[in-house]
């Protein structure tokens, strides 16, 4: 009996160690170093490590590379604008791919994203390239373009 309890405790401890929040999940993926840098610059790391749940439409490093370097450098230095852009990529709640519907979705930033589902899912014309990257406080859907609030 004692051996079973020890194994159960070990399994529980292992699961607890493996659980990662949105930020840790994105960093571990390896394709979101610019996003991680931007989250740090905006002071949003602690927010996205919070309880959530959050749905994050996460632009890859390749998506950030589409933004002209001068524009990206300026954005990284303007905390207010950077915060607005990054929170525009976040929707409250955990929305899995099977639950995505076309239409307007309110973001944490306050504006609405336009989600389309014809011919693949897009978010403000950014193509969703991977879905349902699950974190313990939400889910990440990967997008190929940085979306900017109007």
VOPAGU-2260 file (C-alpha; in pm, 1 decimal, decimal comma):
REM VOPAGU-2260
SITE   aa  ch    i         X         Y         Z
SITE  UNK   A    0       0,0       0,0       0,0
SITE  UNK   A    1     280,4     238,5      92,0
SITE  UNK   A    2     445,2     171,1    -245,2
SITE  UNK   A    3     120,4     256,8    -428,9
SITE  UNK   A    4      87,7     584,7    -239,0
SITE  UNK   A    5     447,3     670,9    -324,3
SITE  UNK   A    6     386,5     601,5    -693,6
SITE  UNK   A    7      67,1     808,3    -688,3
SITE  UNK   A    8     250,2    1096,1    -517,3
SITE  UNK   A    9     530,9    1073,0    -774,2
SITE  UNK   A   10     283,6    1075,2   -1064,5
SITE  UNK   A   11     104,6    1378,6    -916,9
SITE  UNK   A   12     434,6    1561,9    -864,6
SITE  UNK   A   13     541,2    1482,6   -1221,8
SITE  UNK   A   14     214,9    1620,4   -1360,9
SITE  UNK   A   15     251,6    1935,6   -1152,8
SITE  UNK   A   16     603,1    1991,5   -1287,7
SITE  UNK   A   17     489,6    1937,7   -1647,7
SITE  UNK   A   18     201,1    2185,2   -1623,4
SITE  UNK   A   19     296,0    2510,9   -1795,9
SITE  UNK   A   20     120,8    2842,6   -1828,1
SITE  UNK   A   21      74,6    3025,9   -2158,6
SITE  UNK   A   22     414,4    3200,4   -2136,5
SITE  UNK   A   23     615,0    2889,5   -2044,0
SITE  UNK   A   24     435,8    2687,5   -2312,4
SITE  UNK   A   25     517,9    2949,2   -2578,2
SITE  UNK   A   26     881,5    2975,8   -2466,9
SITE  UNK   A   27     923,2    2596,0   -2462,0
SITE  UNK   A   28     785,7    2577,8   -2817,2
SITE  UNK   A   29    1086,0    2772,8   -2949,6
SITE  UNK   A   30     899,7    2963,8   -3224,1
SITE  UNK   A   31     791,3    3256,5   -3007,6
SITE  UNK   A   32    1110,8    3429,9   -2888,5
SITE  UNK   A   33    1002,1    3768,9   -3026,1
SITE  UNK   A   34     660,3    3729,4   -2862,2
SITE  UNK   A   35     828,0    3641,5   -2530,6
SITE  UNK   A   36    1055,0    3947,3   -2561,9
SITE  UNK   A   37     753,6    4167,4   -2639,3
SITE  UNK   A   38     555,2    4028,0   -2343,9
SITE  UNK   A   39     848,8    4107,0   -2115,2
SITE  UNK   A   40     886,7    4460,0   -2258,5
SITE  UNK   A   41     513,7    4525,0   -2207,8
SITE  UNK   A   42     512,5    4384,4   -1855,1
SITE  UNK   A   43     251,3    4122,3   -1948,0
SITE  UNK   A   44     439,5    3808,1   -1844,9
SITE  UNK   A   45     280,6    3794,8   -1497,6
SITE  UNK   A   46     -66,9    3852,1   -1644,9
SITE  UNK   A   47     -35,2    3558,3   -1885,1
SITE  UNK   A   48     110,2    3345,2   -1607,3
SITE  UNK   A   49    -206,4    3422,8   -1407,4
SITE  UNK   A   50    -506,6    3195,0   -1363,2
SITE  UNK   A   51    -679,8    3289,3   -1690,1
SITE  UNK   A   52    -814,2    3113,5   -1875,7
SITE  UNK   A   53    -687,0    3285,7   -2189,4
SITE  UNK   A   54    -698,8    3211,8   -2559,4
SITE  UNK   A   55    -390,4    3356,5   -2726,8
SITE  UNK   A   56    -352,8    3400,0   -3100,5
SITE  UNK   A   57      26,8    3384,7   -3094,9
SITE  UNK   A   58     233,0    3522,3   -3382,7
SITE  UNK   A   59     547,5    3320,5   -3453,3
SITE  UNK   A   60     893,9    3468,9   -3493,9
SITE  UNK   A   61     834,0    3447,2   -3871,1
SITE  UNK   A   62     515,1    3655,4   -3826,1
SITE  UNK   A   63     708,0    3921,3   -3634,1
SITE  UNK   A   64     975,8    3912,1   -3907,4
SITE  UNK   A   65     711,3    4040,6   -4153,5
SITE  UNK   A   66     693,3    4365,1   -3952,2
SITE  UNK   A   67     957,2    4611,7   -4079,2
SITE  UNK   A   68    1248,7    4618,5   -3831,9
SITE  UNK   A   69    1218,5    4992,9   -3764,6
SITE  UNK   A   70     845,1    4953,2   -3689,1
SITE  UNK   A   71     906,3    4655,3   -3461,2
SITE  UNK   A   72    1188,8    4833,5   -3275,8
SITE  UNK   A   73     964,8    5139,0   -3225,7
SITE  UNK   A   74     678,7    4918,5   -3105,8
SITE  UNK   A   75     903,4    4740,2   -2853,4
SITE  UNK   A   76    1000,9    5080,9   -2708,7
SITE  UNK   A   77     641,4    5213,0   -2683,5
SITE  UNK   A   78     501,8    5020,5   -2385,9
SITE  UNK   A   79     145,2    5152,9   -2418,8
SITE  UNK   A   80     117,3    5069,3   -2789,5
SITE  UNK   A   81     294,6    4736,2   -2740,7
SITE  UNK   A   82      54,5    4643,9   -2460,8
SITE  UNK   A   83    -242,3    4732,9   -2684,1
SITE  UNK   A   84    -108,9    4519,8   -2971,5
SITE  UNK   A   85     -28,3    4220,0   -2750,9
SITE  UNK   A   86    -357,8    4223,3   -2558,0
SITE  UNK   A   87    -537,1    4244,1   -2895,6
SITE  UNK   A   88    -405,6    3889,2   -2952,6
SITE  UNK   A   89    -572,5    3762,6   -2633,1
SITE  UNK   A   90    -934,9    3660,7   -2581,4
SITE  UNK   A   91   -1075,0    3585,6   -2235,4
SITE  UNK   A   92   -1165,8    3220,4   -2179,6
SITE  UNK   A   93   -1034,4    2897,8   -2325,9
SITE  UNK   A   94   -1160,1    2853,3   -2681,9
SITE  UNK   A   95   -1053,2    2529,5   -2844,4
SITE  UNK   A   96   -1039,5    2498,3   -3224,7
SITE  UNK   A   97   -1358,9    2289,8   -3239,4
SITE  UNK   A   98   -1543,8    2575,4   -3064,8
SITE  UNK   A   99   -1424,0    2858,5   -3292,2
SITE  UNK   A  100   -1704,1    3031,7   -3478,9
SITE  UNK   A  101   -1692,1    3302,7   -3744,9
SITE  UNK   A  102   -1771,3    3652,4   -3625,5
SITE  UNK   A  103   -1647,8    3925,8   -3394,5
SITE  UNK   A  104   -1465,1    3834,1   -3074,2
SITE  UNK   A  105   -1392,1    4081,6   -2794,1
SITE  UNK   A  106   -1023,3    4090,9   -2696,5
SITE  UNK   A  107    -857,0    4171,4   -2365,6
SITE  UNK   A  108    -744,8    4497,1   -2532,3
SITE  UNK   A  109   -1111,0    4596,4   -2573,7
SITE  UNK   A  110   -1146,7    4593,4   -2951,4
SITE  UNK   A  111   -1289,4    4306,5   -3153,8
SITE  UNK   A  112   -1104,4    4057,3   -3372,1
SITE  UNK   A  113   -1279,9    3928,9   -3682,5
SITE  UNK   A  114   -1269,5    3550,9   -3705,6
SITE  UNK   A  115   -1342,2    3384,7   -4040,2
SITE  UNK   A  116   -1372,7    3010,3   -4097,9
SITE  UNK   A  117   -1414,4    2980,3   -4475,6
SITE  UNK   A  118   -1113,6    2804,8   -4628,9
SITE  UNK   A  119    -934,3    2772,9   -4295,8
SITE  UNK   A  120    -950,2    2987,8   -3985,8
SITE  UNK   A  121    -824,8    3346,2   -3996,7
SITE  UNK   A  122    -812,9    3613,7   -3731,3
SITE  UNK   A  123    -816,3    3964,3   -3884,0
SITE  UNK   A  124    -680,3    3798,7   -4201,6
SITE  UNK   A  125    -391,2    3630,4   -4014,0
SITE  UNK   A  126    -397,6    3260,1   -4094,3
SITE  UNK   A  127    -420,6    3017,8   -3802,3
SITE  UNK   A  128    -143,4    2766,1   -3873,9
SITE  UNK   A  129    -165,2    2547,2   -3561,5
SITE  UNK   A  130    -435,9    2504,8   -3300,3
SITE  UNK   A  131    -496,6    2380,6   -2950,2
SITE  UNK   A  132    -150,7    2421,5   -2798,1
SITE  UNK   A  133    -282,6    2361,7   -2447,7
SITE  UNK   A  134    -143,5    2535,9   -2140,8
SITE  UNK   A  135    -264,5    2499,2   -1783,7
SITE  UNK   A  136    -425,2    2845,8   -1795,7
SITE  UNK   A  137    -559,2    2847,9   -2150,4
SITE  UNK   A  138    -478,6    2764,4   -2508,1
SITE  UNK   A  139    -257,1    2899,4   -2786,4
SITE  UNK   A  140    -351,8    2911,9   -3152,8
SITE  UNK   A  141     -56,9    2995,6   -3377,3
SITE  UNK   A  142     -96,9    3272,1   -3638,9
SITE  UNK   A  143     125,7    3371,8   -3929,9
SITE  UNK   A  144      88,7    3751,0   -3900,8
SITE  UNK   A  145      93,1    4008,5   -3619,4
SITE  UNK   A  146    -254,3    4163,1   -3596,1
SITE  UNK   A  147    -286,3    4531,9   -3510,6
SITE  UNK   A  148    -594,1    4688,8   -3350,6
SITE  UNK   A  149    -766,8    4950,7   -3567,7
